[in-house]
Amino acid sequence: MSFEAIAVCPFLFGAAVPDWLHVTWNVVLVILGVNALIIVHEFGHFIVARMCGVRCDKFYIWFDIYGLRFFRFKWGQTEYGLGVLPLGGYVKMFGQEDNPGQIAKEIEKARTAAARQAEEQQGGESDDPSGDGSGPSREELAKMETALYAKDSYLSKSVPQRMAIISAGVIMNILFAIFCASVAYYLGVNEIPCAVGAVAPGSPAWVGGLQVGDRILQANGRPTPRFGQLAEAILDGDLEQGIKLTIERPGVAGPFEKMLVARKEKGALIPTIGIGNLSIPQLIPESPFDRAAKEEYPETVVEGLKGGETLLAIDGQPVESFADVVRLQYEKFDEPLRCEFRSGDPTGEKIPLTLPPLRKKELGLRFKIGEITTVKAGSPAQQAGIERGDILTKVDGDKDFDPIKLPQQLLKKYKDGARTVTVTIMRADGNFVPLELPIDPTPERLTVSGTNDGIACSPLGITYRISNEIAAVAPETTFAGPKSPVGARLEMIEFPDYASPGFPATSFLELQKKNLFWTVGFRLTGIGDRIELPFIYENLFPGIPAQTKVVLHLKRQDTREVYETSLGLSNDWYDPERGLNFKSETFLSQAKTWSAAARQGVDQTVDGALAVYRVISNIGRNVSAKAIGGPVTIVKIAYAETTRGLPQFLLFLCLIGANLAVLNILPIPVLDGGHLVFLAYEAIFRRPPNESIQIGLSYIGLFLILGLMLWAISLDFGWVSRF
């Protein structure tokens, strides 16, 4: 069996092998793939050095710090081995040294070896080769003919030869990246299209009115067939002027354009416009229902779907796209949905299934509303003159409305026949202004993905903050505590008895970094500062069973109080999506010939290299320094990509290979780019740089690299928060 067939087998026959074999194969693939990046880079240096006659003393994968290694063997003049520190590898060439403290020593070794070689050439021969004493002695000829350094040392080679040796590693990384991407596109890559599946509250996409089902054809005139190309266009553009999007919308004749100003939220790593990728009306095979739906729905409903089914119709209305799914789900958020699914293949049986309304989970607390943060363009609020900083104080004369539930309550009013609502706005100067606004019933699928997202009241076209100050307690809610919690501020939520597989988390930030996995007993701290209640309600509570014990830590002036309650199911607040998990939309990008695959491989490698430049040039300005990933992050992503299939993993290796090439070519001493700078100096001025200056600059470069590695590793292990 060929190597290619062996590599593809676990992906082709995934259903036929046990889970442990999948995990083992993925781990092996990650180890092989990540280390292949190191091997090809160092092999580039090694093979060109040997072609130029340079002696290579060592070829190591990983670093043998303090002489510690897993194994070693010697073949010819070179010692090959596997070190214990998995942070790269190296080729030790005679006469070439990256360690600043060893540069002078290595140069002296090459000079000593040169002198020894000269003596060996002169041994036993006459001092006067001419025989008449008129010419130079053999010793003088040897000194003239012998290089300053040993013939097999790196230092004795010409500048072009040394440049070839140094650049060979980067060139091999580029070639390897092209190879990986070419194979991936020949096998076929599942790409995510640049289409809107959800919008974040208050984001540029929300303010600009992007809708589910919109397809972004171009960004600043650049085609964006893939979702990731939108982020590239944002970083390449002028964030102050905004990004011009060409959009195709179902039901709208011809593409149209919108200008959006991308922004970088507090704690975010890069600027975005706030959209999620689009889904299709097909359930994911692994789990068609999320945890909340499985908990509340009857077994007959949960067992009615096995995964992989396609949604054909809702209440007799055909579903042609995911936008239809969202529209019908949100129009009937508090009604049973009579759905018709089709199992498996296009000829599969039809499955009728009625999904009851899915109640959301809450604490039974009403929190105080904060100020309005954004106003949607063209919305009822904008047309009425509502501005950022205003505060919504009354809705239809009710000052005790629940700001978290308000958006759905307004849609309920619209369903019951109301077309307008009267609100009272408190201006920044303290004046109260009553306004009558039309209710906009356009359904919106929102994704509360950040801890800074507020509440989007789409029927009015505003977003606002939620304070952590408790304004009221629901009558049916039971609290065990010193007194009523009204007026106190929520500081921490604790779930002391709740258990779930995963990792322990002592703070909300740790919980978020661990992808919402936890173990027995965890707490959320910092609520109301960087951590917002909407994020907790939308992303955390649905995964916790109802009636779970909750301990609330409140602060009232200078005193702290502790209350006990339980997580309850709301009687007037629903999840329109009913817990259904739909597959993300993808399209297959597959080259028909190897030449076409190679062209796509080159394009992908160039894009990967430009992405590194794009990020580096924007760090500190539009990109957070916390966006850097270290070795742990690389391995985690690599493992995740293996689970998506061999082509996706190969594309990941292409990206990392391109990244390594760009990073290594940076003009920093001890990196390949720094060596090339020294060689360029030598080529121009016909002499090597001053040894002391070279050593000093190398120390600076070494400290920069070690500092960058320490920063990346600290992010990997959570010593510095990414948020």
N, C-alpha and C positions, 0 to 999 in steps of 0.2 A: 504494500500500500504506500502511495506517495506521501510525502510530508504534508502537502496541502490537504489531502483527504483526511489524514489523521487530525489535523488542526481544526477542520470544519466539523468533524463527526459529532462532538458533544452538542454543537449548536443545531445540527440537523435532527438528531435523535434525542432531543431534550426530554421528551415525554417518556422515553423508554429507559431512562437511567434514573437511579435514586438521587434524592436531594444531596446526600453527602458527596456523591461523585461530582455533581455540579459545582458544589462549593470547593472541593479539592481542585477540580480543573480550573476554576476561576482564579484561585490562589496561585496555582502554578503558572497560569498565563500572565498574571500580574507580575510575578517575580521575573519570568523570562522577558516580558516586554519592557519593564522599567530598566532591567539590567542590560538589555540589548542596546538601549540608548547610550549607556555608558561604554559598552564594548565597542560599538561602531565608532564612537568619538575617539577613544584611545587607540583603536586599531588604525585610524587614519594617521595619527601622529606616528605610530609605530612603523607602519609599512613604508611610509615616505622617508622616515629617518633611516631605516635599513637600506632603502634604495640609494640614499645619499651617502652611505658608508658610515653612519653614526652608530656607535655601540649603544644598545639599550640594555641597561643593567636590570631593570625591573618592569614588569607589566602586571599591574594589580587591579582587580575589581574590588571596590570598597577599599578603605584605608587601613593599613596595618599599623595603627598608632601604638607606640611603645613596643613595636615588634610583635604585637598580637595578631594572629591570623588563624583562619580555619585550616588552611593547608597551603603548601607551596611545592613546586618542583622546578627543576632547572633543565632547560633545553637549549643547547648551544651556550651562548654567552648571557642569555636572559633568564631571570628568575620570574616564573609565573606564579600567581597566588591569589587567594581570596582573603581580604582583610576582615576585621571585625566591625568596622564602623561603616554602615551602609549609606554613605553620603556622597558617593561618586567613585572615582577611580583615578589612576595615573600611570603614565609611562615615565620611568626615570632614565633619561638619556645622559650619557657621560658628557659632562661639561655644561649641562643645562640644569638650572635649579630655580624652583618657584619660592622656596623658603628664603626670605631675606637674610636670615641669620646664617645660611649656608652658601650664599652666593660667592662670597670671597673665597671660602674654602674650596668650592667646586672649581673656581677659576684657577686657583693655585694647583689643584690636582691635575688639571689639563695642561698647565705649563710644565709641571714636573714630569709628566708623562712625555711631553714633547722633547724635553731635554734628554730623557732616557732613550727615546727612539733615535735621537740624533747621535748619541754615543754609540748605540748598537750599530748604526750605519757606518761609523768611522773605525770601528774596531779592527786592528791588525793591518791597517793600510798606511801608506806613506803620507807624510804631512804635505809633500809637494808633488801633486799629480803631474806637473809639467816635467819634473825630473831635473830642471836646471835652476830651480829656486827663484825663477822670475814671477811665477804666477801665485795666486792665493793658495793658502794651505787647504788641505782637505777639510780641516776643522772649520775654516772660514766658509768654504763652499757649502758644507753641511748646514751651517747656521743660516746661510743665505737661502738654501733650498728648503730648509725645514720650516714649517709654519710655527707661529708663536705658540700654538696649542697642538696637542696630539692629533694625529691624522684621523683617528676614529672618534674625536670629540665633536660635539655639536658646535662648539665655538670655532672650530677650524674651517667650517663650511662657509661658502660664499653667502652673501646677503640673500640673493634669490633662493638659494637652497634652503636656508633657514626660514625664510618666509613661507616656502612651500610646506615645510615640516609643520610649522605652527598653524597654518591655515587649513591643513589637511583634516583636522578634527572637525572644524566647522563645516567644511565641504562634505564630509561623510555624514554629519547630522542632517544636512540639507538633502543629500541623496537618499538617506534612509527615510526621511519624512516623505519625500516624493514617492518612494517605493511603497510605503505603508498606505498612503492615500490612494495611490493608483490601484493597488490590490483591493482596497475597500470599495472603490467605485466600480471596479469590475465585478465584484461580488454583489454589489447593490447596497446603497446606504439609505436608511429611512431618515428623511429630513423633516423638520418641523416648519410648516409654512408661516409666513409673517401675516398672521390673521388674529383678530381680536376675539378672545373667548371670555374675558372678564376685564373690568377696570377697577382700579384702586380708588377709594373715596378721596375726593379733593385733588387727584392727580391731574397733570396736564391733559391726559386722555379723557378724564371725566369732565373737566371744565370745557374741553373742546367738543364734547358730545359724541365721542366714538362709541359705537354700538357693537354688541355681539354679532359676529358674522362679517364685520368689515374686514376687507383684505387690503393690506398696505402694499401697493404695487411698487412704489418708489419712495425714497427718502432723499431729499435734496437732489433729485434727478438721477439718483443711483438706484438701479433695480434691486429689490429686496425679496427674492424668492424664499430665502431662509430667515427664520425668526432672529437668529443671532446677528444677521447683517444690519438690523435696525440699531442695535447697540453700537456697532462700528460706525454707522452713519452719524449717530448722535455725538460720539467722541470726536469725529473728524470735523463736525460742523461748528458753527458759532453758537454757543449756548445762549448768548444774550439776544441774538437776532431770532433764534428759534429754528426749527426744522420744518421744511415744507414736505408734507406727505401727500402722495397721490393715492386716493382711496377708491376702492370698488365696493359698493354696498348693494346687497340684494334688494331688488325692487326699485332701484334708482337707475335711471338711464345714463349710462356712461360714467367714467371715473370723474371724481371731483377732488379738489385740493383743500387742505387745511394747514394752517401754520400753528405749530405747537411749540411752546418753550419748555424744553426738558429741564428738570430740576433735580438736584441732589438733596434728598431729605436728610434731616438730622440723623446721624448714625448709619446712613446708607453708604455703600462702597462706591457706587458709580451713579451718574445721573440717569434718570429714566423718564419715560412718559407715563408709566403706570398701567401696563396691560399684561394680561395673561394669555397663554396660547389657547387656540381654539380646540374644541373637542368635536367628536362625531356622535351620532345617535346610536352608539354601540357600547354595551357595557364591557368593562374590563373583565378578562377571563378569571382572574384570581378571586375577586371579591366584588360582586355587583352592588352590594349594600355596604354602607359604612357602619361604624360601630353603633351610632345613635339609633339608626333605623333597625338594626338587628335587635336592639334592646327593647324598643317599643312596639314594633310590628308583631302581629301574630306569626307563629311558626309557619302557617300555611302560606303567608305572603313571602316570608324570607326564603322558604324552600321552593317557592315557585320559580325562582331564577337561579341558574347555576353559574352564569357568567358567559359573556360572549354573545348574548342576545342583542338583536337590533330592535330599537323602538320604532314601530311603524305608524302608530296613531295614538292620539290622546283625545278622549271623549269624542271619537268619531272623526276628528280632524287629522288629516295626514301630516306626518312629520317628514319633511324633505331635507331639513338641515338642522344643525344644532341651535340656530337662532329660533326655529319653530319650537324646539323643546323648551328653551328659556322662556319664550313668550307665553306658552300655555301653562308652564309650571307657575310662573309668577302671577298670571291672571287668576289662577285658581288656587292660591296658596292655602286657603282655609277650607277647601272642598276636597272630597275624595276624587282621585284621578282614575278614570277608567282607561287603562293602557292596553295596547296590543303589541306584543313582542313577537319576534320571529327567532326561533332557536337556530343556532349554528349556521349552516349554509343557506343560500338563497331559496332552496326548496324545502327548508325545514318547516316543522309544524308551527302554527301560530298559537301564542300563549296569551289568553286574556287574563289580566291581573288588575285588581283595584287597589290602589295605594291610598290609605287613609291620610289625613293631614298629620304631619310630623311635628309634634310640639317641641319647642326649644327649651333649653335648661336655663334656669336663672337662680339668683340668690334670694329673690323676694324683696329686693331693695330698689328704691328709686333714687337715682343720683342726680345731683344738681347739674343743670345744663351750663355749658361754657359759651364762649363767644363764637360767632360765625367765622370760619376760617377761609372758606372759598365760596364763590358764587358762580354757577354754571352760565356760560355764554348762551344768551337767548332764552333763559329759563324764566318762569314766572317771577322769581325773586329778583333777577336782574332788571326785568322790565318794570318792576315796582320800585326800583331804586334801593333795594337792600344792599348793604355793603359789608365788607370784611370788618370785623370788630363789633358789629351790632350783636345784640343778644335777643333771642326769641323768648318772650316772657309769658305769652298766652296763646292758646289755640282754641278758637271758637269759645272764648271767654273762660277757658279752663287754665288756671295757672299751675295746676298740679299734674299736668301731663307727664308721661314718662318719655324722656328724650330718646332712649334706646329703642323703644317700641313705636315712636311717632311715625316713621316712614310707612310702616305696615298699617298703622291705624288710619292714615290718610288714604291709602289704597282701599281700605275697607269702606271708608266713607264714600269713595268714588263708586265702588261696587254697589253700594246701597242707594245710589242715585244722586249724591251730592257732586257738584261740579266746581264749587268754590269753597274756600275756607277763609275765615277771618283770623288774622294773627296780629299780635301786638309786638312791636319791635322797640327795644330800648337802644337809643343811639349812644354813641360814645360820650356825648355831652350830657347824658342823663335824661333826655326827653323821651317820652313814650309816644310811638306813632302806630295807630291802628291801620291795617291794610287788608284789603280783600284780594286774595290771590286765586287764580284758577289752579286746579289740581292736575298735574301732568301724570297720566297713568302709564307712560312708556316704561315697560319692564327693563330693569337693569340688573345684570349679574355682577355683583361686586366681589372683589377679593381683598379681604383685610389681611394683608401680608406683612405689614410693618407695625412696629409698636408705636408709631407716630400717627397712624391713620385714625381719623375721627369717625363720626357718624355721617353717612351720606343720606340726607333727606331728599331723595330724587324727585318726589312729587312736587316739591317747592323749588328744587335746584340749588340747595345750599348744603354745606357740610359744617359741622360744629364739634367742639370738644365736649367731652364729658368729664366733669369734675369728680374727684374721689370723695367729695363730701356727700354724706347720706342725707337726702331730703325727706324720705318717707319710707315706711315699712308696709308691705302688703298685709292686709288683715289676716290672711290665712297662714302667714309665715310665723313660725315659732322661734324665738330667740332665748337662749339661756345666757344671761349676763347681768351686770349690775343695774342697768336701767335701759331706757330706750336708746338705740344707737343713733337716733336722728340728731343731726348737727355735728357728729363726729366725722373724722376723715379716715378712710380705709387705708391702712399702711401695708398690711400683709394678709394674704389668704393662705391657710394651711390645710392640707388634706392628710391628717395623721394616720388614718387607717387604710388609705387607698393603696392598692398594690397593682403593678403592671410590669411586664417584662421590660428590661432596658437598663439604664444607668441611673444612679442617684443624682439628684440635682438639688443643691442647697439654695439656689436663687433662680429667679425667672430667666435671667440671662443664660445661666448654665442650661436650664431646661430648653431654651430656644436653640442653643447651639447643639444640643443633643437630639434635635428633631422631635421634641415633645415625647421622648421616652423617659420613663421614670421608674422608681422602685418604691417600696413601702415608705410612705411619709415624705412629703415634699412641700415646699412653701414658695409663694410668689412674693417677692419684695420689690420695693421701689415703685409701687403702683401710683400713678398720677404724675410721675416725673417723666421718665423715658418710657415707662410701660403703661399702655393705655387699656382701659377696660374693654373697648370694642374688640381688641385683639384677643383678650382672654375669653370673652363671650363667644366669639366666632370660631376660634381655633382650639381652645382648650376644653371648655365645658362639654362640647358634643361628645368627646371621647371618654368622659367620666360617667359612670352609671348614676342614675337618679337615686336619691336618698343617701348618697355618700356623705359622710360626716364632714363638716366644714368648720374650721376655727378661724374667726375673723379677729385681727388685731387692729384696733382703732386708736386714734389719738384725738383727744379733746383738750385744746389749749396745752397745758403742760402735763396732763395726765394721760396714761395709756390704759385701755380697757380691752378685755378679751371676751368674745361672745362665741357661742356654739350654735350652729344651725345645720341644715342639710341642703344639698343641691336638689332643687325641685323642678317639676315640669310646669311650664306656663300654660295657662288656660286661654290666653288671647294673643299668643305670639308663636309663629310657625316657621318652619324651614321649608321654603318653596321647593327646594330641590329633592326633597323626600329621601335623602341619603343615597341616591343613585350615583354610582361611580362610572363615568363615561371615559372612553379611551380618548387620548389626544389624537388630533388629526396629524397624519404624516403623509409624505409622498415618497415614492421610491425613485432615487436617483441612481441609475445604473448605466454604465457605459457598455456599448455593444461590441467595441473592439478594444484591444490593449492600447492602441495609439490614442483613442479617445479617453481611456482611463488615465493614461499618462498626462494628457493635457489637463484633465481635472485634478490630477495629483499635484501638478505644478501650481495650478491656481490655488488649491487649498493650502499648499505650503507657503506660498507668497502671502496669502491672507493671514496665516498663522504667524508669520514673521512680522507682518505689519501690525498685527494685534498687540504684540509685545511692545513694539515701538509706540503704539497708540497709548497703551497703559502707562509706560514709563514716562512719556512726555507729558502726561496729564496728572501724574502723582503729585499730591499737594494742591492741585488746582481743581480738577473735576473728578479725580479718582482718589479714593482714600488710600493711605499707606497700608491700611489693614486689609486691602484686597490681595495682598501677597500671600501665596500659598507655599508652605514648606513641604518637606518629604512626606509627612503624614497625610497632608491634604492630597498630594499627588497620588499616593497609594490608595486612599479612600475613593477618589474619583476614578482611578484606574479600575478598581474592583467594581464600582457601580457600572462602568462602561462595559465590562466583560459580561455583565448580566443582560445587556441589551443586544449582545451578539458580536461576532467577530469583526464585521465591518465597522461597527461603532468604536470598538476597542482600537482598531488600526487607525481610525481617524484621530483618536485621542493620542496615540503614539506619534502621529504626524504633527499634531499641535505641540506636544511637549518637545519633540525633536527640533521643530522650528524655533521654539522658545529658547532651548539650550544654545542653538546656533547664534541667535541674536545676543543673548546674555554673554556668551563667551567672546564675542567679537567686540564687546564694549571696550573702550580705551582705558581700562583699569589695570595697573600693574598686577602681576600674578595671573591675570586672565590672558587668554590668547590675544585679545585685542591690545592689551598693554605691551606684550612682547612685540607685536607688529609695529607699534609706535616706536619702540626702541630701535627696531631694525630699520624703520623708515628714516630715523635720525642718522643712523650709521650710514645708510645709503646716500643721504644728502651731503653729510659733512665728512664722509670718508674716514670716520673713526667712530668707535663705539662710545656710548655715553659714559661720562665719568662714573667710575665704579661706586663711589660714595653716594652720588646722586641717584644712581640706579637702585642701590640698596635702600636709600631713604624713601624713594617713591614706592618701592616694593612693599615696605612696611606699611605705608599709608594704604596701598591697595589691599594688603592682607587684612588690616583692621576694618576696612570698609566691607570686605566680603564676609569676615567673621561676624561683624555687626549685623549685616543683612541676614545671614543664616540664623543668628540668635533671635532676631526679630521674627523671622518666619516660623521658627520652631516654637517661640513663645505664643504665637497666634494658633499654631497647630494644637498645642496642649492647653490652650485656654488661660495661659498666664496673663495674656492681654486680651481683653474682649474685642471681638470683631464688631460689636454693635455700639 
